[in-house]
Amino acid sequence: MILQNDDYIKRGLDEAATQNNLLLLHDKGQWFYKKWSGLTAPDEKIDLMEDCVTKHLKETKDRYREDYEKGMIPYPSSVAFADYKEQEGAFRDTIMAVFSKMPKCGLLHVHSAAALSVEGLMALLQDWEGQTIYILIEGPQMGKMTYKAPAEGGDSYGVVPVKAFFESGREDTLKKWLTVGRHTDCVPYIWDAFNQIFMRTSELFTNRKFYVEYHRRFFLECLMDRIDYVELRCGFEEFTLEENEVKHDEILNQTPDFLDALTEARDAAVAEYRGIAEKDGWKLPQGNLEFGVILCARRDLDADSEQDRIKLMKKIDTAIVWKLGRYQEVIKGFDFVSEEDRGKASYSYYRNIFYGEAMAGYPEGSDAAGVFGQLREQCGFNGALRAELIELMLHAGESLWVEQENIIDAKIACRSRMGHGFQLLEFPGALMCYQAGAYDVSLKAPVLEVCPISNQMLRYFPDLRNHYALILMKMGVPCVLANDDPQILGNPGLSYEFWEMYMASDGGLMMIKGLVFTAFIFQYQHRKNKPLDSWTEADYHKCLDEFQKMYWRPFIVEVFENLKML
């Protein structure tokens, strides 16, 4: 705004004043949090306290901007997260102090195989008393961890127990093998380094005891950051070690025991956290940490290959059978994961698989046709499509190629959420669909799961001030924040994500409140077991009231009392 309206009018520039009003109305009136009726309504009990917190956050942020404009520092959002985190004093301001106390209400996009922080994983490797873990220290698979001991009498050079890294003080080398950061800046294509890290740790999860302990520590990290609802993206994990503990409730060699293992891990984490919280900690508003699972297949499977197509069909049909059974509340949907640009187009999966008849399409006379044919009859599907029986929650629009049109297919196929989706800005038709639902509490416009630190570290947005999500939110598109792969990226919990997006945007505390409430909607839906498309206005207001009373107001009061003591 060049001049105030009074100045325009004084100079006889009435048209300029009119334009100024229109521009302000549009720019300030479209923020996605205004989609939620009543979210920003006055509340006399906390209004003054909320204003105080808002002012304090802004003043703290303004000091960063002043130092940046004086040339004293680079602006934090322009520095790669991993590099900034290593700087002395990083994230030790009162903005982080506020966000670390904020209940996050939902972590909706995190990959099971990289969910635990790198510090947590290294501590687990050091503490591990189970079957010996070895690590390759030479060759093309350098850094890969395995339970296979070197052959007796053979050449064991280049393979050592992983605990040797701690005994010899080589933790830094191990950490570099498990993360991306400055040490991977020289990699021409960052996804190569990213995918290699998953290869290094994948075998660890074949041991059921390790799998449980890994996720116990992950859930505990969530609780410590005030996260009480998590949706994990998981592959179909097979435990090949500790075989005596595996339940052989199998459908075509797929066992759901990893879902039971996650429940065990959650229960153990909550029990430990309650012991901590009794002394000094955040009490769980709902009395527990709830979780759901989005089952996944890799995007490098080729649906035009009969072998891969059958493999994909088996995975989705198995997920449907489990979801219709005792895992109904746990399984939330299905996703195709990994890099989009070198993976297969989403359309190829929809055409013959997801929009195909459930439990059908297998070669006649094959074992799969027999087993799934019986299941189809038992369940009485009567020609139901896979798309009708399980929801897609797709990665889409995590790309710099405009020609890559996964975002369009995802908008059609996804009912409630899309992973990443920042490329939505480049597809006006799909964007209009999101904007059309800007004031619709039935959530007909899906939510974007935004992972800002991941997007920066994978080189999509080197400066987070330019992140498309900030523009999309101003255009009315609802979003939540997520951390994607905290082990690899170094961003456990959600406080780092909120800090980065707050520093990068002009959205203020209301943007933060909108992000948290949007996540809470999915937690509330999980607990009430009521699909969003069936919500009435009464359901919505019950959800909003619970969020305000149990999460937001206690948070504002706690932060306000702390600020008074500064």
C-alpha positions in Angstrom: 0.0 0.0 0.0 1.7 3.2 -1.2 -0.6 5.7 0.6 -3.4 5.4 3.2 -6.9 5.9 1.8 -7.2 9.3 3.4 -4.1 10.5 1.6 -5.5 9.2 -1.8 -8.9 11.0 -1.1 -7.2 14.2 0.0 -5.4 14.3 -3.3 -8.6 13.7 -5.3 -7.5 10.1 -6.2 -10.8 8.4 -5.4 -10.2 5.7 -7.9 -6.9 4.8 -6.3 -8.7 4.5 -2.9 -11.3 2.2 -4.4 -8.6 0.0 -5.9 -6.7 0.0 -2.7 -9.7 -1.2 -0.8 -10.4 -4.0 -3.3 -6.8 -5.2 -3.2 -6.7 -5.2 0.6 -10.0 -7.0 0.7 -8.8 -9.7 -1.6 -5.3 -10.1 -0.2 -6.4 -10.1 3.5 -9.7 -11.9 3.0 -8.8 -15.2 1.3 -6.5 -16.8 3.9 -7.6 -20.4 4.2 -8.2 -20.2 8.0 -11.2 -18.1 7.2 -12.7 -21.2 5.6 -13.4 -22.4 9.2 -16.5 -20.7 10.4 -16.0 -19.4 14.0 -12.3 -20.1 14.2 -11.4 -16.4 14.3 -14.5 -15.3 16.1 -13.9 -13.0 19.2 -13.5 -14.7 22.5 -13.4 -12.2 25.3 -11.7 -14.6 27.7 -8.6 -15.1 25.6 -8.7 -12.2 23.1 -6.2 -10.0 25.1 -3.9 -12.9 25.8 -3.9 -14.0 22.1 -3.2 -10.5 21.0 -0.2 -10.4 23.4 1.2 -13.7 22.0 0.6 -12.4 18.4 2.5 -9.2 19.2 5.3 -11.0 20.9 5.8 -13.4 18.0 5.8 -10.5 15.5 8.3 -8.4 17.4 10.6 -11.4 17.6 10.3 -12.1 13.9 10.8 -8.4 13.1 14.2 -8.4 14.9 15.4 -11.1 12.5 14.2 -9.1 9.6 15.9 -5.9 10.8 19.2 -7.7 11.3 18.8 -9.2 7.8 18.1 -5.8 6.2 21.1 -4.4 7.9 23.2 -7.2 6.3 24.1 -8.7 9.6 22.5 -12.2 9.0 21.0 -14.1 6.1 17.3 -14.5 6.7 16.7 -17.9 8.3 14.2 -19.1 5.8 16.7 -18.6 3.0 19.3 -20.9 4.7 19.1 -24.7 4.1 17.4 -26.1 7.3 20.3 -28.5 8.0 22.8 -25.7 7.8 20.8 -23.3 9.9 20.2 -25.9 12.6 23.9 -26.3 13.1 24.4 -22.6 13.8 25.0 -21.5 17.3 21.7 -20.3 18.9 19.5 -21.6 16.1 15.9 -22.2 17.1 16.5 -21.0 20.6 14.3 -17.9 20.4 10.9 -17.3 22.0 9.1 -18.2 18.7 10.4 -21.7 19.1 9.6 -21.6 22.8 6.0 -20.8 21.9 5.6 -23.4 19.1 7.2 -26.1 21.2 4.4 -25.6 23.7 1.7 -25.6 21.1 -0.4 -28.8 20.7 0.0 -29.8 17.1 -3.2 -31.9 17.0 -2.0 -34.1 14.1 1.0 -35.3 12.1 -0.6 -36.5 8.9 2.4 -37.1 6.6 5.4 -39.1 7.9 7.1 -42.2 6.5 7.5 -45.1 8.9 10.9 -46.0 7.5 12.4 -42.6 8.4 10.1 -41.4 11.2 12.5 -41.5 14.1 15.0 -38.6 14.4 18.6 -39.4 13.4 19.6 -38.8 17.0 16.9 -41.2 18.2 18.0 -43.9 15.6 21.7 -43.6 16.6 20.8 -43.9 20.3 18.8 -47.0 19.5 21.7 -48.5 17.5 24.0 -47.8 20.4 21.6 -49.3 23.0 20.5 -52.3 20.9 21.0 -55.6 22.7 19.3 -57.8 20.2 20.8 -59.6 17.2 24.1 -58.0 16.1 23.7 -55.3 13.5 26.6 -55.0 11.0 27.4 -52.2 8.7 29.2 -52.1 5.3 32.0 -49.5 5.3 33.2 -49.9 1.8 31.9 -50.5 -1.7 28.8 -49.3 -3.6 26.5 -50.2 -0.6 28.6 -48.4 1.9 26.5 -47.5 5.0 24.0 -50.4 4.6 23.1 -52.1 7.8 22.4 -55.8 8.0 21.9 -58.6 10.5 24.0 -61.0 8.4 27.4 -61.7 9.9 30.4 -62.0 7.6 31.0 -65.6 6.5 33.3 -67.5 8.8 36.8 -67.7 7.5 35.9 -65.4 4.7 37.0 -61.9 4.0 35.3 -59.7 6.6 37.2 -56.6 5.6 34.7 -53.8 5.1 32.0 -55.1 7.4 32.0 -54.2 11.1 29.5 -54.3 13.9 27.6 -50.9 14.0 28.5 -50.5 17.6 32.2 -50.2 16.5 31.3 -46.7 15.2 30.4 -45.5 18.7 33.4 -47.2 20.3 35.8 -45.6 17.8 34.1 -42.2 17.9 32.9 -42.2 14.3 29.4 -41.1 15.0 29.7 -38.2 12.6 30.4 -40.6 9.7 27.4 -42.7 10.6 25.1 -39.6 10.9 26.2 -38.4 7.5 25.2 -41.8 6.0 21.7 -41.4 7.6 20.9 -37.8 6.6 21.0 -35.2 3.8 22.7 -31.9 4.4 25.8 -30.0 3.5 27.7 -33.3 2.9 25.2 -34.1 0.1 25.3 -30.6 -1.6 27.8 -32.1 -4.1 25.3 -34.8 -5.2 24.0 -33.7 -8.7 20.5 -35.2 -8.1 19.5 -35.1 -4.4 16.9 -37.9 -4.8 19.8 -40.3 -5.4 21.3 -39.6 -2.0 17.8 -39.6 -0.4 16.8 -43.0 -1.8 20.2 -44.5 -0.8 19.6 -43.7 2.8 16.4 -45.8 2.8 18.4 -48.7 1.3 20.9 -48.4 4.2 18.3 -48.9 6.9 15.6 -51.1 5.2 16.9 -54.4 6.6 16.8 -53.2 10.2 12.9 -53.3 10.1 12.8 -57.1 9.3 13.4 -57.7 13.0 10.2 -57.3 14.8 11.7 -56.3 18.1 13.7 -53.5 16.4 10.6 -52.4 14.5 8.6 -52.0 17.8 11.4 -50.3 19.6 12.1 -47.9 16.7 8.5 -46.8 16.6 8.1 -46.7 20.4 10.9 -44.1 20.3 9.3 -42.3 17.4 5.9 -42.1 19.1 7.6 -40.8 22.3 9.3 -38.0 20.3 5.8 -37.1 18.9 4.4 -36.9 22.5 7.3 -34.7 23.7 6.5 -32.3 20.9 2.8 -32.3 21.9 1.5 -34.4 19.0 -1.3 -36.8 19.9 -2.5 -38.0 16.5 -0.2 -39.5 13.9 -0.8 -41.0 10.4 2.1 -43.1 9.3 2.7 -44.1 5.7 3.9 -47.7 5.8 5.0 -50.4 3.4 3.8 -54.0 3.9 6.6 -55.0 6.3 7.6 -58.6 6.6 9.4 -59.7 9.8 11.9 -62.4 8.7 13.7 -62.4 12.0 12.3 -63.3 15.4 10.0 -65.6 13.4 8.4 -67.2 16.5 6.7 -63.9 17.2 5.1 -63.5 13.8 1.3 -64.2 13.6 0.7 -66.1 10.3 -2.7 -64.5 9.5 -1.6 -64.1 5.9 -3.3 -63.2 2.6 -1.0 -64.2 -0.2 2.2 -63.8 1.9 1.2 -60.5 3.4 0.8 -60.4 7.1 -0.7 -57.6 9.1 1.5 -58.2 12.1 3.4 -54.9 11.5 0.1 -53.1 12.3 -0.1 -55.0 15.7 3.6 -54.1 16.2 2.8 -50.4 15.8 0.0 -50.7 18.3 2.5 -52.3 20.8 5.0 -49.5 20.2 2.3 -46.8 20.7 1.1 -48.3 23.9 4.6 -48.5 25.3 5.4 -44.9 24.3 2.2 -43.6 26.0 2.9 -45.5 29.2 6.4 -44.0 29.4 5.1 -40.5 28.5 2.5 -40.6 31.2 5.2 -41.3 33.8 7.0 -38.2 32.5 3.9 -36.0 32.3 2.9 -36.9 35.9 6.0 -35.0 37.1 6.2 -32.2 34.6 4.8 -32.3 31.2 1.9 -31.8 28.8 -1.1 -33.9 29.7 -2.8 -35.7 26.8 -6.1 -34.0 26.2 -7.7 -37.2 24.9 -5.9 -39.5 27.3 -4.0 -41.3 24.5 -2.0 -40.9 21.4 -4.1 -42.1 18.4 -2.6 -43.3 15.2 -3.6 -44.4 11.7 -1.8 -46.0 8.8 -1.7 -45.2 5.1 -0.5 -48.3 3.3 1.8 -47.8 0.4 3.3 -49.2 -2.8 6.3 -47.8 -4.6 5.8 -45.6 -7.6 8.5 -47.4 -9.6 6.2 -50.4 -10.0 5.0 -50.4 -13.6 1.2 -50.9 -14.0 1.7 -51.8 -17.7 3.9 -54.8 -16.7 1.6 -57.8 -15.8 3.9 -58.9 -13.0 4.0 -55.4 -11.4 0.3 -54.8 -12.0 -0.6 -58.0 -10.2 1.7 -57.1 -7.3 0.0 -53.7 -7.0 -3.5 -55.3 -7.2 -2.6 -57.7 -4.4 -1.4 -54.9 -2.2 -4.5 -52.8 -2.6 -6.9 -55.8 -2.3 -5.1 -57.0 0.8 -5.3 -53.5 2.3 -9.1 -53.5 1.5 -9.6 -56.9 3.2 -7.7 -55.8 6.3 -9.6 -52.5 6.4 -12.9 -54.3 6.2 -11.8 -56.6 9.1 -10.3 -55.7 12.5 -8.0 -52.9 11.2 -10.9 -50.7 10.1 -9.9 -47.9 12.5 -6.2 -48.2 11.8 -6.1 -48.2 8.0 -6.9 -44.8 6.6 -6.1 -45.2 2.9 -3.5 -46.0 0.2 -0.7 -44.1 -1.4 1.9 -44.6 -4.2 5.2 -43.2 -2.8 8.7 -42.2 -3.8 9.9 -39.7 -6.4 7.3 -38.6 -8.9 9.5 -37.3 -11.7 11.3 -40.7 -12.3 8.3 -42.8 -11.2 5.3 -43.9 -13.0 2.4 -41.6 -13.7 -0.5 -41.8 -11.3 -3.0 -42.3 -14.2 -1.4 -45.7 -15.0 -2.4 -46.9 -11.6 -6.0 -45.7 -11.8 -6.8 -47.0 -15.2 -6.6 -50.7 -14.6 -6.1 -51.0 -10.9 -7.7 -48.4 -8.6 -10.8 -48.0 -10.8 -10.9 -51.7 -11.4 -13.2 -54.2 -9.7 -12.0 -55.1 -6.2 -10.5 -58.7 -5.8 -10.8 -59.2 -9.6 -8.6 -59.0 -12.7 -6.1 -61.7 -11.8 -5.0 -64.3 -14.4 -7.6 -67.1 -14.6 -6.6 -70.2 -12.7 -3.9 -68.4 -10.6 -3.7 -68.7 -6.8 -4.5 -65.0 -6.6 -7.7 -65.4 -8.6 -8.8 -68.3 -6.4 -8.1 -66.6 -3.0 -9.4 -63.2 -3.9 -12.4 -64.7 -5.8 -13.5 -66.4 -2.6 -12.9 -63.2 -0.6 -15.0 -61.3 -3.1 -17.9 -63.7 -2.6 -17.6 -63.7 1.2 -17.6 -59.9 1.4 -20.4 -59.5 -1.1 -18.7 -56.8 -3.1 -20.9 -57.2 -6.1 -18.6 -55.4 -8.5 -17.5 -52.6 -6.2 -14.5 -50.7 -7.4 -11.3 -50.5 -5.3 -11.7 -46.7 -5.3 -15.0 -47.1 -3.5 -13.6 -49.3 -0.7 -10.4 -47.6 0.2 -9.4 -43.9 0.0 -6.4 -42.7 -2.0 -4.2 -40.2 -0.1 -1.7 -39.5 -2.8 1.7 -37.9 -3.1 1.1 -35.6 -6.0 2.6 -32.3 -7.3 6.0 -32.8 -5.7 7.7 -31.8 -8.9 9.1 -28.9 -11.0 7.8 -30.2 -14.3 4.6 -28.6 -15.4 4.1 -31.4 -17.9 3.8 -33.9 -15.0 0.1 -34.0 -14.5 -0.2 -36.2 -11.4 -1.8 -33.3 -9.6 -4.8 -33.4 -11.9 -5.4 -37.1 -11.4 -4.9 -36.7 -7.7 -7.5 -34.0 -7.5 -10.0 -36.3 -9.1 -9.1 -39.4 -7.1 -8.3 -38.0 -3.6 -11.4 -37.4 -1.4 -9.8 -35.6 1.5 -6.0 -35.1 1.3 -3.1 -34.8 -1.1 0.6 -35.1 -0.1 2.7 -32.1 -0.9 0.6 -30.7 -3.8 2.6 -27.4 -4.0 2.4 -27.7 -7.8 -1.3 -27.0 -7.6 -0.5 -23.3 -8.3 0.5 -24.3 -11.8 -2.8 -26.0 -12.6 -5.6 -23.3 -12.5 -8.4 -25.8 -13.2 -7.5 -28.0 -10.2 -6.9 -24.9 -8.1 -10.3 -23.6 -8.9 -11.8 -26.8 -7.4 -10.0 -26.2 -4.1 -11.0 -22.5 -4.0 -14.6 -23.4 -4.7 -14.7 -25.2 -1.4 -13.1 -22.4 0.5 -16.2 -21.9 2.7 -17.5 -25.4 2.7 -17.2 -27.2 6.1 -17.8 -30.5 4.4 -14.2 -30.4 3.2 -15.1 -31.1 -0.4 -11.9 -29.4 -1.3 -9.1 -31.7 -0.1 -6.4 -30.6 2.2 -2.7 -30.3 1.2 -0.2 -32.0 3.4 2.6 -29.4 3.2 6.2 -30.5 4.1 8.2 -27.3 3.9 11.6 -28.5 5.2 11.4 -31.6 3.0 10.7 -29.4 0.0 13.6 -27.2 0.8 16.1 -30.0 1.5 15.0 -31.8 -1.8 15.8 -28.5 -3.6 12.3 -27.4 -4.7 12.3 -24.2 -2.6 15.7 -23.1 -1.5 14.1 -20.0 0.1 11.0 -20.9 2.0 9.6 -17.4 1.6 8.9 -18.4 -2.0 7.1 -21.6 -1.1 3.9 -22.1 -3.1 1.9 -23.1 -0.1 2.1 -19.6 1.3 0.4 -18.4 -1.9 -2.1 -21.3 -2.0 -3.2 -20.6 1.6 -3.8 -17.0 0.7 -6.0 -18.2 -2.1 -8.2 -20.2 0.3 -6.5 -23.7 0.0 -6.6 -25.5 3.3 -3.3 -27.0 4.5 -1.6 -28.9 7.3 2.1 -29.0 8.1 4.1 -32.3 8.2 7.7 -33.4 8.6 7.8 -36.2 5.9 11.1 -38.0 6.8 12.5 -36.6 10.1 15.5 -39.0 10.3 16.8 -38.0 6.9 15.9 -34.3 7.2 16.7 -33.6 10.8 13.3 -32.2 11.7 11.6 -34.4 14.4 8.2 -33.3 15.6 6.5 -30.4 14.1 7.9 -27.4 15.9 10.6 -26.8 13.3 8.0 -26.8 10.5 5.8 -24.2 12.3 8.9 -22.1 13.0 10.0 -22.1 9.4 6.6 -21.4 7.9 5.9 -18.6 10.4 9.2 -17.0 9.7 8.7 -17.3 5.9 5.1 -15.9 5.8 3.0 -12.9 6.7 0.2 -15.1 8.0 0.8 -14.5 11.7 -0.7 -16.5 14.6 -4.0 -16.9 12.8 -2.3 -18.9 10.0 -0.7 -21.1 12.7 -4.1 -21.6 14.4 -5.7 -22.5 11.0 -3.0 -25.1 10.3 -3.4 -26.7 13.7 -7.2 -26.8 13.5 -7.1 -28.3 10.1 -5.0 -31.2 11.5 -7.4 -31.5 14.4 -10.3 -32.1 12.1 -8.7 -35.3 10.9 -7.9 -36.4 14.5 -11.6 -35.7 15.5 -12.8 -37.6 12.4 -10.6 -40.6 13.5 -12.0 -40.6 17.0 -15.6 -40.2 16.0 -15.2 -42.6 13.1 -17.3 -40.3 10.9 -16.2 -39.6 7.3 -15.8 -35.9 6.6 -18.2 -35.9 3.7 -21.0 -36.9 6.1 -20.4 -34.1 8.5 -23.3 -31.7 9.4 -22.8 -28.2 10.6 -23.4 -29.4 14.1 -20.6 -32.0 13.8 -18.3 -29.2 12.6 -19.1 -26.9 15.6 -18.7 -29.7 18.1 -15.2 -30.3 16.6 -14.4 -26.6 16.7 -15.6 -26.3 20.3 -13.5 -29.3 21.4 -10.4 -27.8 19.7 -10.9 -24.4 21.4 -11.6 -25.8 24.8 -9.1 -28.6 25.0 -6.2 -27.4 22.9 -6.1 -23.7 21.8 -7.3 -21.9 24.9 -5.0 -23.9 27.4 -2.1 -23.3 25.0 -2.7 -19.5 24.8 -3.1 -19.2 28.6 0.1 -21.2 29.2 2.1 -19.1 26.8 0.7 -15.8 28.1 1.6 -16.7 31.6 5.2 -17.6 30.5 5.5 -14.3 28.6 4.5 -12.3 31.7 7.5 -13.8 33.4 10.0 -12.7 30.7 
